[in-house]
Amino acid sequence: MAILDILEFPDPRLRTKAKPVTKVDNNIRKLADDMLETMYHAPGIGLAASQVNVHQRIVVIDVSEEKDQPLVLINPEFEVISGEQDFDEGCLSVPGYYETVTRAEKIRLKALNRDGEPFEMECDGILSVCVQHELDHLDGKLFVDHISKLKRERIRKKLVKEQKDKVKIR
C-alpha cells in the first residue's frame, strides 16, 4: 500500500467531475486500499478519489472511534430520507479550516463495495455528513462551496499563501 498525495484547495483538479467505475478489478481494490492508508495517515474520516487526483467515483470512509470499520464506496449515490443537521466540517483538501455546513440528517446510500457487490444502507449523524461531503468531491464540489463567498475567498487566500511559503522553505 502507498500514501497518496492529497490535492489542496484551490487546486483546479479538485473541480473535476469523477467518472463512474466500469469494472471493479485489482487496480480499483489497490486504489481503495491506498486511499484508506492515506486517509488513516492524514488523519481523516473520509477521502474521495478526486482528492488524490484520480477522477473515478470511489470514496473511503471510517467514522469509527477505533478506525477499524472502513467503508469502500464505488459509484456511490444517496437519497435524502429526512431532516437537516448542522455540522462543523473540515477537509483533508482544506487543511486547518472548519466551517458549519447544513446537510441532510438521514440518507439512504447505494454503492458497490470493494468486491464490486451492490449494497444499501441508511446513514445518519456523522456518517451521513461524511458520505454527503465525500460525494460532493466526486462532483467537483468542496465544503467551502456551502459557505459564504467572503469566507471561502478568505480561506483560499490563506491556503495559497501557506502553499507558497511551503515552496520557499524547500
C-alpha positions as CSV (number, residue, x, y, z in Angstrom):
1,M,0.0,0.0,0.0
2,A,1.1,3.6,-0.5
3,I,0.4,7.0,0.9
4,L,-1.0,9.2,-1.9
5,D,-0.6,13.0,-2.3
6,I,-3.8,14.9,-1.4
7,L,-4.7,17.9,-3.6
8,E,-5.3,21.1,-1.7
9,F,-7.8,23.9,-2.4
10,P,-7.7,25.9,-4.6
11,D,-6.2,23.3,-6.9
12,P,-8.4,23.3,-10.0
13,R,-8.2,19.5,-10.3
14,L,-10.5,19.3,-7.3
15,R,-13.2,20.7,-9.5
16,T,-13.1,17.7,-12.0
17,K,-16.2,15.6,-12.0
18,A,-15.4,11.9,-11.4
19,K,-16.4,9.3,-13.9
20,P,-18.2,6.0,-12.9
21,V,-16.1,2.9,-12.3
22,T,-16.9,0.5,-15.1
23,K,-15.2,-2.6,-13.7
24,V,-14.1,-3.4,-10.1
25,D,-10.8,-5.1,-10.5
26,N,-7.5,-5.5,-8.6
27,N,-6.4,-1.9,-9.7
28,I,-9.6,-0.5,-8.2
29,R,-9.1,-2.5,-5.0
30,K,-5.5,-1.4,-4.7
31,L,-6.5,2.2,-5.2
32,A,-9.2,1.8,-2.4
33,D,-6.5,0.3,-0.1
34,D,-4.1,3.1,-0.9
35,M,-6.8,5.6,-0.2
36,L,-7.6,4.0,3.1
37,E,-4.0,4.1,4.1
38,T,-3.7,7.7,3.0
39,M,-6.9,8.7,4.9
40,Y,-5.7,7.0,8.1
41,H,-2.3,8.5,7.8
42,A,-3.6,12.1,7.2
43,P,-5.6,11.5,9.6
44,G,-9.2,11.8,8.4
45,I,-12.5,10.1,8.3
46,G,-13.2,10.2,4.6
47,L,-11.4,10.5,1.3
48,A,-12.6,10.7,-2.3
49,A,-10.5,9.6,-5.2
50,S,-10.8,13.1,-6.7
51,Q,-8.7,14.3,-3.7
52,V,-5.8,12.1,-4.8
53,N,-6.2,13.2,-8.5
54,V,-8.0,10.0,-9.6
55,H,-11.2,11.1,-11.2
56,Q,-13.3,7.9,-10.6
57,R,-16.3,7.6,-8.3
58,I,-14.6,5.9,-5.3
59,V,-14.8,7.0,-1.7
60,V,-13.4,5.5,1.5
61,I,-14.8,6.3,4.9
62,D,-14.2,5.2,8.5
63,V,-16.0,7.2,11.2
64,S,-15.4,4.6,14.0
65,E,-13.5,5.6,17.1
66,E,-11.1,2.6,16.7
67,K,-10.6,3.2,13.0
68,D,-11.4,-0.4,12.3
69,Q,-14.6,-0.1,10.2
70,P,-13.6,1.0,6.8
71,L,-16.2,1.5,4.1
72,V,-15.3,1.4,0.4
73,L,-17.9,3.0,-1.8
74,I,-17.7,2.6,-5.5
75,N,-20.1,4.5,-7.7
76,P,-22.0,5.7,-4.6
77,E,-25.2,7.7,-4.7
78,F,-27.7,8.7,-2.0
79,E,-31.2,9.9,-1.5
80,V,-32.4,12.1,1.4
81,I,-34.7,10.3,3.8
82,S,-35.3,13.1,6.3
83,G,-34.2,16.2,8.2
84,E,-31.3,18.6,8.3
85,Q,-28.3,18.9,10.6
86,D,-25.6,21.5,11.0
87,F,-22.1,20.1,11.4
88,D,-18.6,21.7,11.7
89,E,-16.8,20.2,8.7
90,G,-13.2,20.1,7.9
91,C,-11.4,18.5,4.9
92,L,-8.1,17.0,4.1
93,S,-8.0,19.2,0.9
94,V,-8.7,22.3,3.0
95,P,-6.3,21.7,5.9
96,G,-6.8,23.5,9.2
97,Y,-10.2,25.1,8.4
98,Y,-13.6,24.2,9.8
99,E,-17.0,25.7,9.0
100,T,-20.6,24.8,9.8
101,V,-22.4,23.2,6.9
102,T,-26.1,22.1,6.7
103,R,-26.6,18.6,5.3
104,A,-29.4,16.0,5.3
105,E,-29.8,14.3,8.6
106,K,-30.7,10.8,7.3
107,I,-29.9,9.4,3.9
108,R,-30.1,6.1,2.0
109,L,-26.8,5.2,0.5
110,K,-26.4,2.8,-2.5
111,A,-22.9,1.7,-3.8
112,L,-20.7,-1.1,-4.7
113,N,-18.3,-2.5,-2.1
114,R,-14.6,-3.3,-2.5
115,D,-15.5,-6.5,-4.3
116,G,-18.0,-4.9,-6.7
117,E,-21.1,-6.2,-4.9
118,P,-24.0,-3.8,-4.6
119,F,-25.3,-2.8,-1.1
120,E,-27.6,-0.2,0.5
121,M,-27.6,1.2,4.0
122,E,-29.2,4.0,5.9
123,C,-26.9,6.6,7.4
124,D,-27.4,9.3,10.0
125,G,-25.2,11.5,12.2
126,I,-21.6,11.9,11.3
127,L,-21.7,9.0,8.7
128,S,-24.5,10.8,6.8
129,V,-22.4,14.1,6.8
130,C,-19.3,12.3,5.7
131,V,-21.0,10.5,2.9
132,Q,-22.5,13.7,1.6
133,H,-19.2,15.6,2.0
134,E,-17.2,12.9,0.1
135,L,-19.8,12.6,-2.7
136,D,-19.6,16.3,-3.2
137,H,-15.9,15.8,-4.0
138,L,-16.9,13.4,-6.8
139,D,-19.0,16.1,-8.3
140,G,-16.1,18.7,-8.1
141,K,-17.5,20.4,-5.0
142,L,-15.9,21.2,-1.7
143,F,-17.4,22.0,1.7
144,V,-16.3,25.6,1.2
145,D,-18.8,25.9,-1.6
146,H,-21.5,25.7,1.1
147,I,-20.3,28.7,3.0
148,S,-20.3,32.4,2.1
149,K,-18.2,33.7,-0.8
150,L,-16.4,36.0,1.6
151,K,-15.3,33.2,3.9
152,R,-14.4,30.9,1.0
153,E,-12.2,33.6,-0.6
154,R,-10.5,34.3,2.8
155,I,-9.7,30.6,3.2
156,R,-8.5,30.4,-0.4
157,K,-6.1,33.3,0.0
158,K,-4.7,31.9,3.3
159,L,-4.1,28.5,1.8
160,V,-2.4,30.0,-1.4
161,K,-0.1,31.9,0.9
162,E,0.7,28.8,3.0
163,Q,1.4,26.8,-0.2
164,K,3.7,29.5,-1.5
165,D,5.5,29.6,1.9
166,K,6.0,25.8,1.8
167,V,7.6,26.1,-1.7
168,K,10.0,28.8,-0.4
169,I,11.1,26.6,2.5
170,R,12.0,23.7,0.2
